[in-house]
Amino acid sequence: MIQGRERKVSYKSKKVAIAPESEWVVVKDNHAPIIDDDTFYKVQQLMGRKRRRHGHGPNKKPHPLAGKLLCADCGSTMQRSGTSRDGKTYYLRCKLSAMTKRRDCTPHCVSQDKVERAVAYKMRGLIHSVMDVDNAGGIIGDALLLIDKEGNIPTKIEKQLMEVESKIEAVRKNTATAYVDKLNGIISEEDFLSFKEVFENERRRHIAKKEHLKRELLLTDTRQNAHEDIGLLLEKYKEMDTLTHEIVNDFIDTIYIGEKDPETKEQPITINWLL
C-alpha cells in the first residue's frame, strides 16, 4: 500500500503535485495474500513460457522439459519433430533449422529420452554434491551456518534505520520551530529561508541514507531466505527418481543442446541452473 504520492501545491489551491518517491509512505504486506510468493512467481515464470503438449484428449500434458530446451548455436527452441518407428521415442530438432531447411542452422537432432536421462543424471549429481554430509554439511549447510553467525546484521540495520528516522523527525521539528519564530518576529524572513535551506539539505541526506539502509535490509533478507529455500528444495528432491515439471521448474532455467560431433558422436547438453 502506497500513500502520499500527491500533495497540494498550496492550501489556497486545489492543484496537486507528484511528491518525490522518497517521501511516499509504503506499507508492505498490508493485505493478506491469497497465495504465497513462491507460487505467484513460479506461475508468472511458467506463463512466460510456451509449452507444447503431447498425447491425445483432455489428459494430454507437456513433457517435463517443455519450454526449457534451446539450440546452443542459434538460441531457437528445440521442438519435437518426428518419432521412432514404434512411436515410443520422440526426437527434438532446432526450430530455425526446420523453418529455413538447414540454411541458417543445423538440426541438432537428439532424442527426447536421451536429454531427459542426461538432465536427470546431472540433477541427481548436483543435489547429492550440494548436500554431501561429508563436506561439513555441504554448500548449503555452510551458507546457513554463515547466516547464523551474521544473524545480527538485520538487527543492526533496523537500529540504524530507527536512528535515521529520528534525525528526519528532528529536522522536521527544527523547520517547524524556525517557521514559528519567523511568524513571531524572532527571526527575519531571510534568516528563515537560510535555515530552511540548511534543514532541507540535511533532510535529503538522511532520506538518502534511509533508502540505502532499506535496500541493504532487503538484500540481507533476500540472501537469507534464498539459502533457506534452497536447503528445503534440495531436501525435498534428494530422493528424486523421475523428472517432473515441478522439479525441472524449481531447478532449471534453460537447457542448451549442442550439435553432435561427427567424429566422437558426443552431443553437449548444457544446463543453466536456477540455484
N, C-alpha and C positions, 0 to 999 in steps of 0.2 A: 504494500500500500504506500503510495506516494502522496504527500501533501505539500502545500506551499510552492507549487510550480509557478504560480502567478501572484502578483501583488499590485496594489493600487499605486498609480504614479503619485497621487496626492489625495488626501482626504476630501479635497474640494472637487475632485474629478472622478468620473466613472471609468476612466481609462485604466487599463491594466497592462503590465509589462511582464515578460517572462523573467523569472528570477534565476540567478546562476544556479547550476546544478549542485554546487557545494552548499547551498542554503536550503535545499529540499529536505523535507522530513521523510525518511524512508523507514518503514517498519516491515522487516522481513518476516515471513511465516505468520502474517496477521490472520490469514484464513486457513482453516484446516483443509489439507489436500484430500482429494477424492482417491488418488493413487499415490504411491511412493515415488520419489525422484528417480530411482533406478529404472522402474517400469516405464515412466514417462520418457526418459531419454533413450531407452532401448527401443521403444516404439517409434520415436522420431527418426532414429537411425534406420530402422527397418523400412519405414515409409519412404525413405530416400533412395532405397534400392529396389529396382525392378527385378522380380524373381520369376523365372519361367517354371511352370508346373508340368508335371508328367503324370501319366495314368489316365484313367477314364472315369467319368461320373463325378458325383459330388464329393467323393473322398480323395480326389487327386490332390497331391501336395508337392511343393518344391523339394528338390533334392537337398541334402544337408549343406552343400557348398554353393547353392544358388545365390547369385549376387556378389560373390566374393572372387570369382575367377577372372583373371585378366591376362592378356597376351603380354609377355615380358618385353617384347620388342616395340609394339605399336600402342599398347595400352588398351586395345579394344577388348570387348567382352569375349570370353571363351563360351561359345554357345554349342548346344547339342546339335550334332549333325550325323544322323545315322546310327544304326545299331549292328551288332553282330548277327550272323545268320539265324541264330537261335532266339534272337530278340532279347537276350538277357544282359548284354553288355552295351552300354551307351558310349559314344565317342564324342569328344569335345574338339572344336576347331575354332580358330581365330575368326571372328565375325568379319573383320576388314578383309581378310584373305578371301573369304567366301564371297563377299559382295563385289570385290574387284577381280575375282577369278585369279587370285595369287599375284596380281600385278603390284600391289602396294605392300603386301606382307605374305609370309609363308604360313601354311596351315597350323603348325604347332600341334598337330593331331595327337591326342592322348586319350586313353580310355578313362572314363569317369571312375571306375573301380580302382585303377592304379593311383589316381590322385587322392582318392579318399583313404586308401591304405597308407600312402605316404604322409598325409596330413595327420591321420590318427597316430602313426608311429612317432612323428615329431612332437605331437601334442603330449603324448604319454611321457616322452623323454623330457620335455620342458617341465611338466608337473612334478615328476619324480626328482629331477635335478634341483628344482627350486625348494622342494620340501624335504630334501635329503637330511635325515636326522643326524647323520654322521658329520654334517657340515655345520656344527654348532647351531643347529636349528634352521639351517638353510638361509637363503637370501631374505625371505620374508620375515623369518624369526629375528635375524639381525636388525632388519629395519624396524620391527616393532620394539625391540629392545632399545634401540636408539631413541625412539619416540618416548619410551618410558623414562629414559634418562633426561630428556629435554621436555618432559611433560609440563614444566612450569612456564614454558615460553608463552603460550596463550595468556596465562595469568599476568605475566609481566606487561604484555602489550595492552591488555584490558586496563591495567592500572595506569599506563601512560595515556591511554585514551581518556580516562576519567580526569587526569590532570590537565590535559589539553582542553577538555570541555569546561573545566573550572576557569581556565585562563580566558576562554572565549566569553564566558559569562561575566568575568571581571571586566573585560574590555567593554562589554555592553553596558554595564553599570557605570563605568567611568564616562562613557559617552553621554549617557542619560544625565549624570551629575553635571557634566560640563554644560549641557543644554539648559538645565535648570539655573545654573549660575549665570548663564548669558541672559536668561529671561529676568533674573533678579538684579541684573546690572552689576554683578560681581566681576564678570569678565566681559571684554568687548566682543563684538561680532568677529573681528579679525582674530582675536585670540582663540575664540571658539572654533573657527574654521581651521586654525593651525592645529589645535588639539585633536580635532576630529580627523584630520588627515593622518596624524601620528597613530591614533587609535585604529583607524581603518587599515593602515598598513600592518599593524600588529595583528589585527583580527585575521587578515588574509594569510599571514604566516602561520597562525595557529590552525586555520582551516586546512591549509595545505598539509601541515603536519598530521592533522586528524585523518585526512584522506589516505595519506601514506600508511599510517598505522592500521587503518581499516583494511587496506589491501594486504598488508603483512599478516594480519589476523586471519583473513580469508584464505590466504595461501597456506598458512600453517595448518588450518583446519582441513583444507583440501588434501594436503600431503598425508596427514594422519588418517583421514577417512579412506584415502586411496590404498594405503598399506594394509589397513584393517580389512577393507573389502576384498583385496586380492588374496589375503590369507584365507578368508572364508570361502572364496571362489575356488581356490586350489583344493581346499579340504573337501569341498562338495564333489569335485570331479576326479579325485585321486584314484578312484576305482573304475574309471571310465572304461567301457568295453566297446561301445559303438558310437559313431558320430551322430549327433542330432543337431537340428537348427539352433537349439538353445545353447549347446556347448560351443558351436562354431561362432555364434554371435557374441558370446561372452569373451572369447579369446582372440578371435581373428578379425583383422581389418580387411586385408586383401591377400590374395594368393596369385603369384605371377608364374605363368607356365612358359618355360623357355622352349626353344626349338631343339629337337633331338639331334645329337651329334651323329653324323653319318658313319663315323668310324667306331666310336665306343658304344653307340646306341644309348648313351646316357641322356636323360632329359631333365634339366634342372627345374625344381619346384621350389620357389622362394615364398616364405610366409612372412607377412608383416603383422606382428603380434600387437594386440591392444595393451598388453601388460607393460 
